[in-house]
Amino acid sequence: MEIKINAPGAGAWIMQRADGHFVPGYGHSLSTHHDGEIQGGFVLDGFTGVCACVHMAGERPGWATPDLLWMLFDYAFNQLGVKKLLGMVRSDNYPALSLDLRGGWRVETLVRDMYGEGVHAFILYMKPEFCRWLNHVPKGWRVPSRTVVSSDTL
């Protein structure tokens, strides 16, 4: 499995599956690929200087590798200096909600009927002080420099 940063088409692929839209130059993608096919990934956007939004999608088991998770959180917290990441999950998307909560995300709030009557949105958050992925030592990735992409474009 290979990790790619801003791979052509990856941001749009992720956001299409996350019920959103990818805006090149505004959002950035981190994705895993196998035999040239996108397996899953994250889009980071909405950077305010203190907070940013994360969107995720995956179609193959194992796409959210420890190295990919480390890369997402290292970039957001250590390189950009984000203090809080936010993610939104549909209340009827049990696999995504379960994955996020097992991964250490916490519930910030619930927006009722966001996707229709009875289908709510959980707003989840992650902070560096309880992000266990920052302690991961990447095995398949070597950071050539501390800057992956500029925060000026987020």
Backbone bond lengths (Angstrom), bond angles and torsions (degrees), N, CA, C in turn:
res aa  C-N    CA-C-N  psi(-1)  N-CA   C-N-CA  omega(-1)  CA-C   N-CA-C  phi
1 M - - - 1.448 - - 1.532 107.76 -
2 E 1.312 115.25 136.94 1.456 122.10 -177.63 1.528 109.64 -116.56
3 I 1.329 116.47 139.38 1.465 122.19 176.58 1.522 108.37 -99.62
4 K 1.330 115.51 132.92 1.463 120.35 178.47 1.526 109.93 -127.24
5 I 1.317 114.62 144.65 1.462 122.18 177.19 1.519 107.79 -105.32
6 N 1.320 116.72 125.35 1.463 122.55 179.18 1.532 112.61 52.06
7 A 1.327 116.77 42.83 1.465 121.03 176.59 1.525 109.27 -63.43
8 P 1.316 117.60 140.52 1.471 119.78 179.60 1.532 111.76 -53.14
9 G 1.309 116.03 125.78 1.458 122.31 178.19 1.513 115.73 83.15
10 A 1.329 118.77 -12.08 1.471 120.79 -175.48 1.528 111.68 -66.69
11 G 1.325 117.79 -44.04 1.465 119.95 -179.80 1.513 112.25 -59.91
12 A 1.326 116.64 -44.62 1.469 120.87 178.80 1.525 110.70 -65.57
13 W 1.343 117.04 -39.52 1.468 122.02 178.61 1.529 110.32 -59.97
14 I 1.320 116.31 -47.10 1.472 121.55 -179.08 1.518 110.43 -65.16
15 M 1.330 116.68 -49.16 1.468 119.81 -175.39 1.522 112.53 -68.53
16 Q 1.318 118.54 -31.75 1.465 120.61 176.34 1.529 109.52 -60.75
17 R 1.308 117.12 -41.41 1.460 121.92 -179.64 1.524 112.31 -77.97
18 A 1.328 116.87 -19.37 1.470 121.60 178.79 1.529 111.27 -97.05
19 D 1.331 116.93 14.31 1.471 122.40 179.65 1.515 112.65 59.49
20 G 1.315 116.72 41.59 1.464 120.77 179.29 1.516 110.67 -140.30
21 H 1.310 115.29 -168.25 1.461 122.15 -179.77 1.518 109.07 -129.86
22 F 1.307 116.12 138.04 1.450 121.34 178.26 1.521 109.22 -95.47
23 V 1.329 115.40 132.93 1.460 121.33 177.64 1.526 107.61 -116.20
24 P 1.349 117.07 105.35 1.471 119.55 179.36 1.528 111.13 -56.58
25 G 1.319 115.17 139.17 1.456 120.57 -178.78 1.521 112.95 87.97
26 Y 1.316 116.75 -19.73 1.466 121.95 177.57 1.523 109.93 -103.04
27 G 1.311 115.83 -42.47 1.453 121.54 178.12 1.508 110.95 -109.20
28 H 1.317 115.89 157.57 1.460 122.03 178.46 1.516 108.50 -129.73
29 S 1.330 115.69 145.46 1.455 119.63 -178.18 1.524 111.69 -116.01
30 L 1.314 114.00 148.20 1.459 124.46 172.04 1.520 104.57 -129.00
31 S 1.323 117.73 120.74 1.459 119.07 -172.31 1.523 111.67 -141.07
32 T 1.337 114.18 155.88 1.458 120.71 174.67 1.531 108.51 -104.57
33 H 1.335 114.41 144.24 1.468 121.34 -176.61 1.522 108.91 -134.87
34 H 1.322 114.89 145.90 1.465 121.43 174.92 1.518 107.45 -136.87
35 D 1.318 116.28 125.54 1.466 122.01 -177.34 1.528 111.90 51.44
36 G 1.333 116.23 39.70 1.454 121.63 177.56 1.517 115.46 80.22
37 E 1.325 118.20 -2.34 1.466 122.75 -179.08 1.529 110.29 -101.51
38 I 1.332 115.87 136.29 1.470 120.33 175.52 1.526 108.47 -69.06
39 Q 1.326 115.68 131.08 1.462 121.86 178.50 1.528 111.15 -99.00
40 G 1.327 115.26 -32.63 1.456 121.32 -179.00 1.511 109.29 168.24
41 G 1.330 115.71 174.61 1.452 118.04 178.77 1.501 113.87 173.25
42 F 1.317 113.32 -172.47 1.459 122.71 -177.58 1.518 109.76 -126.55
43 V 1.319 115.65 147.48 1.460 122.49 168.58 1.514 106.53 -118.36
44 L 1.311 115.63 132.14 1.458 122.85 177.49 1.523 106.89 -111.75
45 D 1.344 116.51 125.23 1.459 120.58 178.56 1.525 109.61 -152.96
46 G 1.315 116.07 -173.96 1.462 120.43 177.43 1.517 114.22 65.01
47 F 1.325 118.19 31.22 1.461 122.60 -177.81 1.527 110.46 -67.70
48 T 1.329 116.80 122.62 1.463 121.65 -179.59 1.520 112.96 -106.31
49 G 1.320 117.18 -2.67 1.453 121.41 -173.92 1.515 110.77 103.50
50 V 1.320 117.08 -28.04 1.460 122.45 179.75 1.536 110.70 -121.81
51 C 1.304 115.65 -30.58 1.462 121.97 -173.61 1.532 109.11 -132.77
52 A 1.326 116.12 157.46 1.468 121.91 173.89 1.526 107.90 -148.73
53 C 1.316 115.78 161.40 1.462 122.00 179.34 1.524 110.04 -106.71
54 V 1.319 115.26 144.11 1.458 122.02 178.55 1.524 108.10 -122.47
55 H 1.325 115.28 136.46 1.460 122.61 175.36 1.516 106.62 -123.61
56 M 1.331 117.59 144.44 1.454 118.99 -178.78 1.515 110.63 -138.94
57 A 1.319 114.31 153.77 1.461 121.26 174.19 1.521 108.28 -158.76
58 G 1.298 115.26 147.02 1.453 120.13 177.25 1.514 110.19 -154.75
59 E 1.327 115.39 150.76 1.455 119.33 -179.25 1.514 113.30 -123.05
60 R 1.306 118.05 -10.95 1.458 120.72 -178.18 1.525 109.07 -123.13
61 P 1.317 117.60 139.77 1.467 119.31 176.00 1.520 110.38 -57.08
62 G 1.314 115.61 141.53 1.453 121.35 176.31 1.514 115.42 84.51
63 W 1.337 118.22 5.84 1.474 119.79 -178.50 1.521 111.82 -66.28
64 A 1.333 118.24 -33.83 1.471 121.69 -177.94 1.528 108.75 -85.90
65 T 1.316 115.52 74.21 1.463 120.56 -177.06 1.528 110.76 -71.29
66 P 1.320 117.74 156.15 1.464 119.63 176.04 1.530 112.62 -56.62
67 D 1.335 117.55 -37.68 1.473 119.56 178.90 1.534 111.00 -65.07
68 L 1.333 117.70 -39.85 1.468 120.78 178.15 1.521 110.64 -65.51
69 L 1.317 117.41 -42.48 1.462 120.88 178.69 1.534 110.59 -64.17
70 W 1.328 116.79 -43.56 1.463 119.45 176.09 1.524 110.24 -58.04
71 M 1.334 116.42 -45.76 1.462 120.34 -177.48 1.529 111.26 -60.40
72 L 1.328 117.14 -44.48 1.471 121.07 178.94 1.522 110.90 -58.53
73 F 1.314 116.60 -52.09 1.461 119.85 -174.65 1.523 112.84 -74.84
74 D 1.319 118.13 -35.33 1.459 120.35 176.08 1.532 110.40 -62.49
75 Y 1.319 115.58 -45.60 1.464 119.64 179.37 1.525 111.04 -61.64
76 A 1.331 116.84 -49.86 1.467 120.14 -177.09 1.528 112.41 -65.34
77 F 1.323 116.84 -50.81 1.460 120.02 -172.54 1.530 113.30 -83.59
78 N 1.320 117.44 -44.61 1.465 119.81 -174.36 1.519 114.03 -88.76
79 Q 1.328 117.31 -36.04 1.461 118.68 -177.83 1.527 112.32 -89.89
80 L 1.329 116.88 -45.97 1.468 119.41 179.89 1.530 112.45 -83.46
81 G 1.314 117.39 -23.86 1.457 120.89 -177.54 1.516 113.73 79.94
82 V 1.331 117.25 21.22 1.462 121.80 177.34 1.527 108.98 -62.85
83 K 1.306 116.59 139.75 1.469 121.77 179.03 1.524 111.89 -97.42
84 K 1.344 116.15 -20.69 1.459 120.28 -177.55 1.524 109.18 -153.83
85 L 1.327 115.45 133.84 1.453 121.83 173.22 1.524 108.81 -107.30
86 L 1.314 116.40 141.22 1.459 121.62 178.49 1.520 109.90 -118.24
87 G 1.309 115.90 145.04 1.456 122.31 174.38 1.511 109.34 -141.11
88 M 1.313 117.10 147.44 1.461 121.65 -179.36 1.527 108.71 -117.20
89 V 1.338 115.83 132.36 1.458 121.47 -178.51 1.521 108.87 -131.54
90 R 1.338 115.12 132.98 1.466 120.22 175.74 1.529 109.66 -63.20
91 S 1.327 116.14 141.36 1.464 120.20 -179.28 1.524 112.14 -66.39
92 D 1.332 118.42 -20.23 1.463 120.80 178.79 1.528 112.80 -95.84
93 N 1.328 117.65 5.25 1.463 121.47 177.21 1.535 108.26 -98.09
94 Y 1.324 114.69 73.62 1.458 120.56 -174.93 1.524 114.06 -60.32
95 P 1.336 119.85 -41.14 1.470 118.63 179.24 1.529 112.51 -61.19
96 A 1.344 117.79 -43.71 1.473 120.58 -179.45 1.524 110.82 -67.58
97 L 1.318 116.83 -42.86 1.464 120.20 -179.95 1.523 110.56 -63.10
98 S 1.320 117.19 -43.07 1.462 121.52 178.40 1.525 111.17 -63.04
99 L 1.340 116.58 -45.07 1.466 121.25 178.88 1.528 110.83 -60.01
100 D 1.322 116.71 -45.93 1.467 120.74 -178.99 1.527 111.94 -63.17
101 L 1.321 116.88 -46.83 1.465 119.63 -178.26 1.526 111.35 -66.36
102 R 1.330 117.68 -38.43 1.470 120.53 175.84 1.527 110.46 -66.30
103 G 1.340 116.92 -28.76 1.459 121.70 -179.95 1.516 113.92 -80.19
104 G 1.321 117.64 -2.13 1.458 120.52 175.27 1.519 115.65 106.37
105 W 1.343 118.23 -2.87 1.464 120.11 176.88 1.522 109.15 -68.19
106 R 1.321 116.14 151.53 1.467 122.39 179.50 1.522 109.62 -122.14
107 V 1.328 115.82 155.29 1.460 120.75 -178.84 1.523 109.73 -81.96
108 E 1.318 115.68 123.27 1.471 122.64 175.05 1.525 109.88 -87.21
109 T 1.346 116.35 -50.48 1.459 120.84 -179.22 1.523 109.82 -164.80
110 L 1.312 115.54 175.90 1.447 123.12 177.59 1.523 108.00 -125.81
111 V 1.319 116.59 129.36 1.463 121.33 175.29 1.523 106.09 -104.29
112 R 1.311 115.90 111.06 1.471 121.17 -175.30 1.527 112.06 -72.14
113 D 1.335 114.39 141.91 1.473 123.21 174.69 1.524 113.90 57.10
114 M 1.312 117.89 27.85 1.471 122.53 -178.95 1.532 112.02 -61.90
115 Y 1.319 116.72 -36.87 1.459 121.26 -176.76 1.531 112.60 -108.93
116 G 1.304 117.43 11.55 1.460 122.85 -176.75 1.515 108.88 131.53
117 E 1.296 115.42 169.53 1.458 119.70 -177.79 1.520 111.35 -59.30
118 G 1.325 115.61 122.24 1.457 121.46 178.88 1.519 115.56 82.81
119 V 1.338 118.04 -2.38 1.464 121.17 178.01 1.522 107.58 -113.48
120 H 1.307 114.71 104.23 1.452 122.30 -172.01 1.527 111.31 -97.11
121 A 1.315 115.61 172.72 1.464 121.52 174.80 1.523 108.55 -119.87
122 F 1.323 116.14 123.68 1.456 121.19 170.68 1.521 107.12 -85.69
123 I 1.322 116.62 128.46 1.457 121.63 171.46 1.523 105.47 -97.91
124 L 1.319 115.87 117.07 1.457 122.12 -178.82 1.518 109.53 -105.95
125 Y 1.321 116.37 157.78 1.464 119.91 177.55 1.518 111.13 -140.32
126 M 1.323 113.04 155.91 1.465 121.99 176.12 1.516 106.97 -135.86
127 K 1.320 115.82 138.13 1.466 122.15 175.77 1.529 108.32 -124.10
128 P 1.328 116.71 152.82 1.472 118.61 -177.37 1.529 113.42 -61.53
129 E 1.317 118.25 -31.07 1.462 119.24 -176.11 1.525 113.88 -67.90
130 F 1.334 118.87 -18.19 1.464 118.97 175.27 1.534 112.71 -124.48
131 C 1.310 116.89 17.03 1.464 121.42 178.62 1.524 109.80 -86.64
132 R 1.314 116.76 103.16 1.467 121.10 -177.71 1.522 112.75 -69.46
133 W 1.340 117.60 -19.61 1.462 120.82 -178.07 1.518 112.73 -69.91
134 L 1.321 117.88 -19.64 1.468 120.46 177.70 1.523 111.75 -68.04
135 N 1.340 117.12 -21.31 1.464 121.46 179.46 1.526 112.68 -84.87
136 H 1.304 116.73 -8.88 1.464 120.87 -179.35 1.533 109.67 -67.70
137 V 1.310 115.96 139.01 1.461 121.00 174.14 1.529 106.38 -101.68
138 P 1.342 117.30 110.56 1.470 119.12 -175.93 1.526 111.88 -62.83
139 K 1.329 114.37 137.31 1.462 120.13 -178.70 1.526 111.47 -100.58
140 G 1.323 116.54 -33.85 1.451 119.52 -174.64 1.513 113.80 -106.49
141 W 1.317 117.58 13.45 1.463 120.26 -175.47 1.508 109.23 -141.09
142 R 1.307 115.44 132.75 1.451 120.84 174.78 1.522 107.28 -120.23
143 V 1.313 117.18 124.07 1.459 121.00 -179.03 1.519 108.77 -82.40
144 P 1.365 117.92 113.91 1.459 119.89 -179.05 1.532 112.43 -69.82
145 S 1.307 117.05 -28.06 1.464 121.68 175.91 1.516 107.01 -151.36
146 R 1.302 118.32 170.06 1.458 121.38 -177.39 1.530 112.63 -79.94
147 T 1.314 119.55 -7.66 1.448 121.25 -178.92 1.511 110.35 -109.20
148 V 1.351 116.88 114.32 1.449 121.83 178.35 1.530 108.51 -85.85
149 V 1.321 117.03 -54.57 1.451 123.19 172.98 1.526 106.94 -140.25
150 S 1.294 116.39 159.16 1.448 120.58 -177.54 1.519 111.78 -76.96
151 S 1.319 117.66 139.13 1.464 121.19 176.11 1.526 111.03 -68.80
152 D 1.328 117.50 -16.08 1.463 120.41 178.24 1.517 112.42 -64.24
153 T 1.329 116.85 -23.28 1.460 120.05 -178.20 1.509 113.02 -96.09
154 L 1.317 118.58 -3.32 1.459 120.54 178.39 1.491 111.71 -85.85
